Every structure is written in C-alpha cells, then in structure tokens.
C-alpha cells in the first residue's frame, strides 16, 4: 500500500488561491468554481505521489531543491514535502516574473 501524505495549505497559498478565484469570479463565477476545483484536486492528488512535480527551475538555479511544482492552467502550484506532509506554499500566475516573487517570499 502506498504511503499517504497530508496536504497542508500555507496561509500565503490560501490567500493566493482566494485572490485568483475572486478575480476570476468578477467575470465568470462558474469558471471560477471550475478552476477552484481543478486546483484543489491537483493539490489533493499529491497525497499519493508527492514527487511527481518538477523541482522549481528558478530556485534550482539558486541551489534550492526542496520546492516542487505542478502546473495547473496558468498557475504554478508550489509545494515542499516534509515527512508525512505536503506543504502548499504558493500559487502563482506563470505569466508573472515568478523568480522575483519566489525569492522574496522564500527568503523572508
């Protein structure tokens, strides 16, 4: 039987998700709900295979390899695995300058 991990959202990642869904819902509430479910399902799916995401390339270039990501439409769902938990740390728009945002958030 596969080891099951618990998916834990950080406050930052939860706020990222809320901001995204609120923004989309201004134009289309149905689409916002659809995207919300898609993102949550991708995150929850990590509980059985947390290593399936790639190492975040911008961080890997800086020697930081403990963060992984899944691409969900236009967003990068970033997380790290620690013991029996998967910590969702950020949900960022892939069209933005992700490197600057990540380095600022992760080096605080």
N, C-alpha and C positions, 0 to 999 in steps of 0.2 A: 504494500500500500504506500502511495506517495505521501510524503510529509506535507502537511497543510500549514500554511503561514497565515497570520492575521494581517489584513491590510489596514493601516492606520494613516489617516489624513492629517497632515500638519495644519495649523491654523492658516499659514500662508497659502497652502494649496487649496484649502477650503475657500478662502477669500478669492483666490484666482478663479475657481470654478463659479462662485456666485457672481463675480464681475462679468464673466463670459456669458453666463446664462441670462443675467439681467440685460446685458447689451443686446443679445440676440432676440430676446422676448419683446423688445421695443417694436420690432418689425414683424415677428412671427412667433407667437407663443408655442404653436405646435412644433415648429422646428427647434425651438429652444429645449422643449421637453425631450425631443428625439435625440438631440446632441447630449443633453444631460445623461440620459440613459446609456448612450454609447460610451461616454467617458467613464461612467461608473462601472459599467460591465467590463470594460478593458482593465480598469484598475482592480476590480474584484477577481478577475481571471488570473491575476498574478499569484493568487494564493497557492496554486498548484505548480506553477512554473516561473518563479521569480527571475530566473537568469535569462529568460527569453528576450528581454530588452537589450539593446546595444548600450555600450558604455557611451556616455555623453561625449561626443568628439571634442568639443571646445574645452571641456575640463580635462580630458585625457591628454591633450596637448600641454596642459599645465601640470601633468603628473598626478591628477586627481582621478582615481579609477573606481571609487566606491559608488558612484552615481550612475544609474542606468536610465534609459528612457524608452517609451513606446510612443509612436506617432499615432495620433487619433485625429484624423482630418487635418485641420490647420494648427493643431496644438501638439505640444511636446509634453507628455506626462512623465515627469522626472521623479525618480524614487531611489531609495537605497535599501538594501537587505541587511538586517541585523538580527542574528539569532533566529527567533521564530516570527519576526515581524517584517513587514514591508512598509516602509515609511514613504508615503507620497509627499514629496517636498515642494513641488512646483508644477503648475500647469501654465505653460507659456505659449503665446502665439508664435508660431515658427516663422512668421514673416517679419518679426521684430529682430533687433540686434540681441540675440539670446546670450551671447558671450558676456556682454556688459551687465545684463540683468543678473545672470547667474553668479558671476564673480562677486558682484555687490552683495547678493543675498547670502551666498555660501561662505563668505569670508568675514561676516559680521562677528 
